[in-house]
Amino acid sequence: MEADRDAALHAVSAAVLAVTRHLSVHEVFQVIVRAAAQLLDARYAALGVPDDEGSFAEFVVEGVSDEEWEAIGPLPRQHGLLAVMLREDKVQRLADVRRAPAFEGWPSAHPVLRDFLGVPIRDGDETLGIIFLANRRTPGGFTADDEERLILFAAHAAIALTNARLYERNRELTVIEERARLARELHDAVAQKLFSLRLTAAAALSAPDPAPELERVQTLAKEALAELREVIFELRPAELAGDGLAESLRKHVRVLDRVWGAGRRTAVRFEGEEVPLPPETEAVVFRIAQEALYNALRHGRPREVAVRLTPGVLEIHDDGVGFDTANDARDGLGLASMRERAASVGGTLTIESSGSGTVVRLEVPE
């Protein structure tokens, strides 16, 4: 019994720690379902989160492949035994779910379920969801001890679910705040400059000698471009607030690897763990990484690009054709801008390039 309790606590711990690893709500659901299935040795497990329209906002399963799930069809509605559990909000433990009075069948592609254990996940008076287990691999079905363990697990899973939801809402608020700040910056800095640019261009069209006005147009255009770059650089990526620097870089690299790695043209890899840095420094590191990756992939023709993050150091290495590092004017947001950005947080950017590849190294104070 002591071993069973340890297993339950380990499973609960995995679910709760999933939140601290900055996983999405859906990923936390998957951790909970998988842990519950392993805890009670069930072949099938599911977690359903009800919506307000008679269906489920989320329904995560374990033991069913993607192909099998697609063949089953749409998310289940709140009918039959599911409706009973939501309405009565109590544990259901059955030797054979097909013999339950509320059983109404399932789609033809649905796996055949026999022994069944369902436990609600509650936060006070609110039912956050229901954990369903079926077809215990050990003969004899689910026992009273299994029921007790799953109730314990569900109580702690409620903490993980609540924290994950709060974490996700905080991320959404961060995105909204960043968008609002960007809108203000664009209005205050860039929009007014473009308005002046438009008026000056109109004046040039009607002037006997448009040359002075056209020079002014050119000046305003350069200023507007410079201010737009500043807005772009100053905007702290919203994902940094939620995921942290290492995870944001990992996700960014993962996307680039999918896009550029099609047909194995270029493999993009990330290595590193989270390092504590001030928010403004994180933004600089992330933006410089984006620009360095862009330059490598668009101009270097590499077979592989590696991104490595260690305390105080970002390093991006590619095995491409290299370039002349003395030429800083590269595609708008170039090397000079990257160095200026690094210097703004007290960092140092060094770039080494040859015919065998390029290494971009950013060192920042911790």
Buried (B, 14 or more C-beta within 10 A) or exposed (E): EEEBEEBBBEBBEBBBEBBEEBBBBEBBBBBBBBBBBBBBEBBBBBBBBBEEEEBBEBBBBBBBEEEEEEEBEEEBEBEBBBBBBBEEEEBBBBEEBEEBEBBEEBEEEBBEBBBBBBBBBBBEEEBBBBBBBBBBEEEEBBBEEBBBBBBBBBBBBBBBBBBBBEBBEEBEEBBEEBEEBBEEBBEEBBBEBBEBBEEBBEBBEEEEEBEEBBEBBEEBBEBBEEBBBBBEBBBBBBBBBBBBBBBBBBEBBBEBBEEBBEEEEBBBBBBBEEBEBEEEBBBBBBBBBBBBBBBBBEBBEBEBBBBBBEEBBBBBBBBBBBBEEEEEEBEEBBBEBBBEBBEEBEBEBEBEBEEEBBBBBBBBEE
